[in-house]
C-alpha cells in the first residue's frame, strides 16, 4: 500500500473506531442511518438486513431462488436509497 493510501486508511480507521461517542445512539451518523432504514419499504429493509446478516450475494440468491445479478441489483439500489436518504437528512439538518 502506498503512503497516501495508508494515511487515508489510518484516518478512516481513527474516525470509525468504536470509541466513546462513535456509533452510539447520540452519533448523528447512527441516527441518519436508522432514519434511512426506516424510510425503506418493508421489503427493501428485509432484503438489506438479510444481506447484512448473510454477507453474500451468492448465498442470498440461493436462499431466495433468484439469480445473483437480481440480488446484486436490488442490494445496490437499496444501498443507493440509503445513501441518498442519509445525505438528504444531513443537508436538511445543516439548513436548519
Long-range contacts (C-beta under 8 A, 24 or more apart in sequence): 28-90, 28-93, 29-86, 32-85, 32-86, 32-89, 32-90, 33-82, 33-86, 35-85, 35-86, 35-89, 36-81, 36-82, 36-83, 36-85, 36-86, 36-89, 37-82, 39-81, 39-85, 40-78, 40-81, 40-82, 44-74, 44-78, 44-81, 47-74, 47-75, 47-78, 48-75, 48-78, 48-79, 48-82, 51-75, 51-78
